[in-house]
Amino acid sequence: MARVDLRIIRGDHPPALAIGHRVAAIRLVADISIATDTGWTLFEPAVVDTGAPVSVLPPAMWKQARFRTMGRVKIGGLARSEACQLPAILAEVESVLSDGKRLLGPIQMPAYLVEVENAPRLIGIQGFIERGTLHVDLSKDKAFLRLA
């Protein structure tokens, strides 16, 4: 079974800190690369987001990538107002994940190719997570994603 370790990034949660409270912000991170016509993009860190049904990639990540367009959409997080929605292309991409030592993939997965530069890089449920086992044990500082 193929597996990549996930980095556990810990820090303060900025909104809580702004009002004088320390609340932990914990993120799981893997490095992702997308297929291009001539090879692969550079690996970039992306947050593993189990609340995101589909991965999100900013233009710097996907502009040179090979993808199959499904259509144009607008996406957003907590705020559902029109002003908070980001224009994106729903597309199928081929991707691999890495922890610097091992690779998972390549696999085909849907992704929102966001059209604004300040968008986050998120690894959503569809793709790697739905096809494998996500193991997180924060008490032991251990997290990994395994594909069967």
C-alpha positions in Angstrom: 0.0 0.0 0.0 1.3 3.4 -1.0 1.4 6.1 1.7 2.5 9.7 2.3 3.1 11.3 5.7 1.3 14.6 6.2 2.9 17.5 7.9 1.1 18.7 11.0 1.3 22.5 11.2 0.4 24.1 14.5 0.0 27.7 15.3 -2.3 30.3 16.8 -5.8 30.9 15.3 -5.6 34.5 14.1 -9.2 35.6 14.8 -9.0 34.3 18.4 -5.6 35.9 18.9 -6.9 39.2 17.6 -9.3 39.3 20.6 -6.8 38.1 23.1 -7.4 34.4 23.2 -5.1 31.6 22.3 -6.8 28.9 20.2 -4.8 26.3 18.4 -4.9 26.3 14.6 -3.9 22.8 13.3 -3.5 22.0 9.7 -2.5 18.9 7.8 -0.3 19.5 4.7 0.9 17.5 1.8 2.8 18.6 -1.4 0.8 18.3 -4.6 1.9 18.4 -8.3 -0.3 18.5 -11.4 0.4 17.0 -14.8 1.3 19.3 -17.7 1.8 18.5 -21.4 5.5 18.3 -20.8 5.7 16.6 -17.3 4.6 17.9 -13.9 4.3 21.2 -12.1 6.6 21.9 -9.1 5.3 20.4 -5.9 3.5 23.0 -3.8 2.1 22.6 -0.2 -1.6 22.2 0.1 -3.9 21.9 3.1 -5.7 18.6 3.4 -9.3 19.8 3.9 -11.9 17.2 4.8 -14.5 19.9 4.7 -13.8 20.6 1.0 -15.6 18.2 -1.3 -13.3 19.2 -4.2 -9.7 20.4 -4.3 -9.0 24.0 -4.9 -6.0 25.2 -6.9 -4.9 28.8 -7.6 -3.7 30.0 -11.0 0.1 29.7 -10.2 -0.5 26.0 -9.8 -2.8 25.2 -12.7 -2.0 27.7 -15.5 0.5 25.3 -17.1 -1.4 22.2 -16.1 -3.2 19.8 -18.4 -6.9 19.6 -17.5 -10.3 18.8 -18.9 -12.8 21.6 -18.3 -16.3 20.6 -17.0 -17.6 24.2 -16.7 -17.4 27.6 -15.0 -18.6 28.0 -11.4 -18.4 30.3 -8.4 -17.2 28.8 -5.1 -17.0 30.1 -1.6 -16.6 29.0 2.0 -18.5 30.2 5.0 -19.8 33.4 3.5 -22.3 32.6 0.7 -22.8 36.1 -0.4 -22.1 36.9 -4.1 -19.2 39.3 -3.1 -17.4 36.4 -1.3 -17.6 33.9 -4.2 -14.6 33.2 -6.3 -14.7 32.5 -10.1 -13.4 29.0 -10.9 -13.3 26.3 -13.6 -14.4 22.9 -12.5 -12.0 20.6 -14.2 -10.5 17.1 -14.1 -6.7 17.1 -13.4 -4.1 14.4 -13.0 -2.1 14.8 -9.7 0.3 13.3 -7.3 1.0 13.9 -3.6 4.4 13.7 -1.9 5.9 13.9 1.5 9.4 14.4 0.1 10.2 10.7 0.2 7.2 8.9 -1.3 4.5 9.6 -3.9 0.8 8.8 -4.1 -0.7 8.7 -7.5 -1.0 9.8 -10.2 -4.8 9.9 -10.0 -7.5 11.8 -11.9 -9.5 14.1 -9.6 -11.9 17.0 -9.9 -10.6 20.4 -8.9 -11.7 24.0 -8.8 -9.2 26.0 -10.7 -9.7 29.3 -9.1 -9.1 32.4 -11.2 -7.7 34.7 -8.5 -4.1 34.5 -7.2 -4.8 34.7 -3.4 -6.9 31.5 -3.4 -5.7 28.7 -1.1 -4.4 25.3 -2.2 -6.7 22.7 -0.7 -6.8 18.9 -1.2 -10.5 18.0 -1.0 -12.3 14.7 -0.3 -12.8 13.7 -4.0 -9.6 12.1 -5.3 -7.0 11.0 -2.8 -9.0 10.9 0.4 -12.1 9.1 -1.0 -9.8 6.4 -2.4 -7.8 5.8 0.7 -7.4 6.0 4.5 -6.7 9.2 6.2 -5.1 8.6 9.6 -4.7 11.4 12.1 -3.4 11.0 15.6 -2.5 14.5 16.9 -1.7 13.2 20.3 1.2 11.3 18.7 2.0 13.9 16.1 1.3 11.5 13.3 -0.8 11.8 10.2 -0.7 10.0 6.9 -2.8 9.2 3.8 -2.7 5.7 2.4 -4.1 4.3 -0.8 -4.9 0.6 -1.2 
